[in-house]
Amino acid sequence: MRIKNTIKSLLKNLHSHKKSEPDIYIFSLPRTGSTLLAEILNTDSNSKTASESLGLTKDNIQVLRKYFNKDVLSERYVDVSEQSLHEIIEYYELLAEGKTWNSYYWSDFLTSNHSFKTTRTIFKTHKVTYYFDELMGHFNNDYGIYLLRHPVSHALSRLRKGWDSYISIYATAKKIKNIIPHKAILKIREVNATGSDLEKFVVSWCLENYIFIHSHQNNSLPPNILPVFYEELVTNPEVTLKNICAKIKMKYTKEMANLVSIPSSGTIHSTNETKDQIIAGNKNFLINRWKETLDINTEKELKSILVCFGIHLYLE
């Protein structure tokens, strides 16, 4: 432990971070492409990446308990108290200013794009999609990117990994109870009772992203939030990344678009076939493979879930 702390102190002394540019917050669910996007933006020499600052690893929990009550620490932050939300905000403020750190503080440390002198942080988090609007309302001089991936493609990826869905904690969430359609409530009950695992993951996708999608479809997103779709990032990286860079005030380079054809560190959860197709530049495989695994009736059933939630995205 003493050696580990010595190494940490040495690394901290070698780095110089003074925030003078807007930070970037990437909000998404796991298996959405957030690691790829973070690595692309991190080619900016003034940026450092703090990936999964709320991650519940052994080392990180020790840091988090300095800022949060242990009962607050969670896989997803849903319906937390005002005090807990304040603690989350304060924690990100301290990270942004370089006044604290954790096991994810320099997620880019072993990459070619790591910088020892930085002026902005790229935060990638999967845990606070429910509070993206309140966080960006507070950090109104910074920028947020909300990254979405097709619900069926995303559900199949999580299902293949054997991960959990989060229907139970989102289905009764206070923040959406007055805006979620009654049809959606009935559909949640139906899928919970008799639905397939795939249907449950699609319902979970709808619930976990509902705050964002509802705001996006009603044109009520905070002005410092940019919607980004994984499919557009993969199929049209140059245009998509130029739009992102213009929004977040970052210089676009060709290296950014080139990285789309290189497997990111997030592909540790992907199959070898997927990695090979990324290298080969087979964009159609990456975004449409899921269609090959479903029959027409199953696809219609899954689309009906989106209809019940009033979600128009991905229905064409």
C-alpha positions in Angstrom: 0.0 0.0 0.0 2.9 2.4 0.8 4.5 1.7 -2.6 1.2 2.3 -4.3 0.6 5.6 -2.5 4.2 6.7 -3.4 3.6 5.9 -7.1 0.3 7.9 -6.9 2.0 10.9 -5.4 4.8 10.8 -8.0 2.3 10.6 -10.9 0.3 13.5 -9.4 3.5 15.7 -9.1 4.4 14.9 -12.8 1.0 16.1 -14.0 -0.2 19.6 -14.4 -3.9 20.3 -14.7 -5.5 23.7 -14.7 -9.0 23.9 -16.1 -9.3 26.7 -18.6 -11.5 25.1 -21.2 -15.0 23.5 -21.0 -15.0 20.0 -19.7 -16.9 17.3 -21.6 -19.4 14.9 -20.0 -20.3 11.8 -22.0 -23.5 10.2 -20.8 -24.4 6.8 -22.1 -25.2 3.2 -21.2 -22.5 0.5 -21.3 -22.0 -1.1 -24.7 -23.0 2.1 -26.5 -19.6 3.3 -27.9 -18.7 5.7 -25.2 -15.2 4.4 -24.8 -14.6 4.9 -28.5 -15.9 8.4 -28.4 -13.9 9.3 -25.3 -10.7 7.9 -27.0 -11.4 10.0 -30.1 -11.9 13.2 -28.2 -8.9 12.5 -26.1 -6.6 13.0 -29.2 -7.0 16.6 -28.2 -3.6 17.3 -26.5 -5.2 19.6 -23.8 -7.6 16.9 -22.6 -7.4 14.1 -20.1 -9.9 11.3 -19.7 -11.6 10.4 -16.4 -13.5 7.3 -17.2 -16.2 5.9 -14.9 -15.4 8.2 -12.0 -18.3 6.6 -10.1 -17.2 3.1 -10.9 -17.4 0.6 -7.9 -14.0 -0.9 -8.1 -12.2 -1.7 -4.8 -9.8 1.2 -5.1 -12.4 3.6 -6.3 -14.9 2.8 -3.5 -12.3 3.9 -1.0 -12.2 7.3 -2.6 -15.9 7.6 -3.1 -16.6 6.9 0.5 -14.8 10.2 1.3 -17.5 12.0 -0.5 -20.6 9.8 -0.3 -22.5 7.9 2.3 -21.8 4.2 1.6 -25.6 3.6 1.3 -25.7 6.0 -1.7 -23.1 4.1 -3.8 -24.9 2.3 -6.5 -24.8 0.7 -10.0 -27.2 3.4 -11.1 -28.2 6.7 -9.5 -32.0 6.9 -9.5 -34.1 9.0 -7.2 -31.3 10.0 -5.0 -31.8 12.7 -2.3 -30.9 16.4 -3.0 -28.0 15.9 -0.6 -26.7 13.0 -2.6 -27.0 14.8 -5.9 -25.1 17.7 -4.3 -22.4 15.3 -3.3 -22.1 14.0 -6.8 -21.9 17.5 -8.2 -19.3 18.5 -5.6 -17.2 15.4 -6.4 -17.2 16.2 -10.2 -16.2 19.8 -9.3 -13.2 18.6 -7.4 -12.2 16.2 -10.1 -12.5 18.9 -12.8 -10.2 21.2 -10.8 -7.7 18.4 -10.1 -8.3 18.7 -6.4 -9.1 15.0 -6.0 -8.6 11.9 -8.1 -9.5 8.2 -8.2 -8.5 5.0 -9.9 -10.0 6.3 -13.2 -8.5 9.8 -13.0 -6.0 9.2 -15.8 -7.8 6.5 -17.8 -5.6 7.5 -20.8 -2.3 7.1 -18.9 -1.0 4.2 -21.0 -2.2 5.6 -24.3 -0.3 7.5 -26.9 -2.6 10.5 -26.4 -1.8 10.9 -22.7 -0.7 14.5 -21.8 1.1 15.6 -18.7 -0.3 19.1 -19.0 -4.0 19.4 -19.5 -6.7 22.1 -19.4 -9.9 20.1 -19.7 -11.4 16.7 -18.6 -13.4 14.3 -20.6 -15.7 12.5 -18.1 -17.3 9.3 -19.3 -20.0 7.9 -17.1 -22.7 5.3 -17.4 -24.4 5.8 -14.0 -26.1 9.2 -14.1 -28.1 9.2 -17.4 -31.1 9.9 -15.1 -29.6 13.1 -13.9 -27.8 14.3 -17.1 -30.0 17.4 -17.3 -29.5 18.5 -13.7 -25.8 17.9 -13.9 -25.5 19.9 -17.1 -27.7 22.6 -15.7 -25.2 23.0 -12.9 -22.1 22.7 -15.2 -23.6 25.2 -17.6 -20.2 26.4 -18.9 -19.3 22.8 -19.8 -20.7 20.5 -22.5 -22.5 17.2 -22.4 -22.8 14.5 -25.1 -25.6 12.0 -24.8 -24.7 8.9 -26.8 -27.4 6.5 -27.9 -27.2 3.1 -29.7 -30.1 1.2 -31.3 -32.1 -0.4 -28.5 -32.1 -3.9 -30.0 -28.4 -3.9 -30.9 -27.7 -2.6 -27.4 -30.0 -5.1 -25.8 -28.4 -8.1 -27.6 -24.9 -6.9 -26.6 -25.8 -6.7 -22.9 -27.7 -10.0 -23.1 -24.7 -11.7 -24.7 -22.5 -10.5 -21.8 -25.0 -11.8 -19.2 -25.4 -8.4 -17.7 -28.4 -7.2 -15.7 -31.3 -5.1 -16.8 -32.5 -2.4 -14.5 -36.3 -2.5 -15.0 -37.0 -2.8 -11.4 -35.3 0.4 -10.2 -36.4 2.5 -13.1 -40.0 1.4 -13.5 -41.1 3.2 -10.4 -38.7 6.2 -10.7 -40.2 9.4 -9.4 -38.7 11.6 -12.1 -40.6 9.8 -14.9 -43.8 8.7 -13.2 -45.7 11.8 -14.4 -44.4 11.8 -18.0 -44.3 8.2 -18.9 -47.3 7.1 -21.0 -49.9 4.7 -19.4 -49.3 2.3 -22.3 -45.7 2.1 -21.3 -46.6 1.2 -17.7 -48.9 -1.6 -19.0 -46.1 -2.8 -21.3 -43.6 -2.9 -18.5 -46.0 -5.1 -16.5 -46.6 -7.4 -19.4 -42.9 -7.8 -20.3 -42.0 -8.4 -16.6 -44.6 -11.1 -16.4 -44.3 -13.0 -19.7 -41.7 -11.2 -21.9 -38.4 -12.7 -23.2 -35.1 -11.6 -21.9 -34.5 -9.6 -25.0 -37.8 -7.7 -24.5 -36.8 -7.0 -20.9 -33.5 -5.5 -22.0 -35.3 -3.3 -24.6 -37.7 -2.1 -21.9 -34.8 -1.4 -19.7 -33.1 0.7 -22.5 -36.3 2.7 -22.8 -36.4 3.4 -19.1 -32.8 4.1 -18.6 -32.8 6.6 -21.5 -36.3 8.0 -21.0 -35.4 11.3 -19.4 -33.1 12.2 -22.4 -35.4 10.8 -25.1 -38.4 12.6 -23.7 -36.5 15.9 -23.6 -35.0 15.3 -27.1 -38.3 14.6 -28.7 -39.9 17.6 -27.1 -37.0 19.9 -28.0 -36.3 20.7 -24.4 -32.7 19.6 -24.0 -30.3 21.9 -22.1 -28.5 24.1 -24.6 -25.1 22.6 -23.6 -26.2 19.0 -24.4 -25.6 17.4 -27.8 -27.4 14.2 -28.9 -25.0 11.8 -30.7 -26.1 8.5 -32.2 -23.6 5.6 -32.4 -24.8 4.6 -35.9 -24.0 8.0 -37.3 -20.6 8.0 -35.5 -19.7 4.7 -37.2 -21.2 5.3 -40.7 -20.4 9.0 -41.1 -17.5 9.7 -38.6 -16.1 12.8 -40.3 -19.4 14.8 -40.4 -20.5 13.6 -36.9 -17.2 14.4 -35.3 -16.9 17.8 -36.9 -20.4 18.6 -35.5 -19.3 17.4 -32.1 -16.1 19.4 -32.1 -17.9 22.6 -33.3 -20.3 22.2 -30.3 -17.7 21.5 -27.6 -15.2 24.0 -29.0 -12.5 21.4 -29.8 -10.3 21.4 -32.9 -11.2 18.6 -35.3 -8.4 16.5 -36.8 -8.4 13.6 -39.3 -7.0 11.4 -36.7 -10.3 11.5 -34.9 -12.2 9.9 -37.8 -9.5 7.4 -38.4 -9.9 6.0 -34.9 -13.4 4.8 -35.8 -11.7 2.0 -37.8 -9.5 1.0 -34.8 -10.9 -1.2 -32.0 -11.2 0.8 -28.8 -10.3 -0.4 -25.4 -14.0 -1.0 -24.9 -13.9 -3.8 -27.4 -12.6 -6.0 -24.6 -16.3 -6.9 -24.2 -16.7 -7.5 -28.0 -16.3 -10.7 -30.0 -13.2 -11.3 -32.2 -15.5 -11.2 -35.2 -16.6 -7.7 -34.2 -13.0 -6.5 -33.8 -12.1 -7.9 -37.2 -15.1 -6.2 -38.8 -14.1 -2.8 -37.2 -10.6 -3.2 -38.6 -12.0 -4.1 -42.0 -14.2 -1.0 -42.0 -17.4 -3.1 -42.4 -19.7 -0.4 -41.1 -22.9 -2.2 -42.1 -21.9 -5.2 -40.0 -21.4 -3.0 -36.9 -24.8 -1.4 -37.0 -27.1 -3.9 -38.7 -25.8 -7.3 -37.6 -28.6 -7.5 -35.0 -31.2 -7.7 -37.8 -29.8 -11.1 -38.9 -30.7 -12.6 -35.5 -34.4 -11.7 -35.5 -37.4 -12.8 -37.4 -40.0 -10.3 -38.5 -42.5 -11.0 -35.7 -39.9 -10.6 -33.0 -38.7 -7.3 -34.6 -42.3 -6.1 -34.6 -42.8 -7.0 -31.0 -39.7 -5.1 -30.0 -40.7 -2.0 -32.0 -44.1 -2.1 -30.3 -42.3 -1.5 -27.0 -40.9 1.8 -28.4 -44.4 2.7 -29.6 -45.8 2.2 -26.1 -43.2 4.4 -24.6 -43.9 7.1 -27.3 -40.3 6.8 -28.6 -40.1 7.7 -32.3 -36.4 7.2 -32.7 -35.3 4.1 -34.5 -38.8 3.3 -35.8 -38.1 4.0 -39.5 
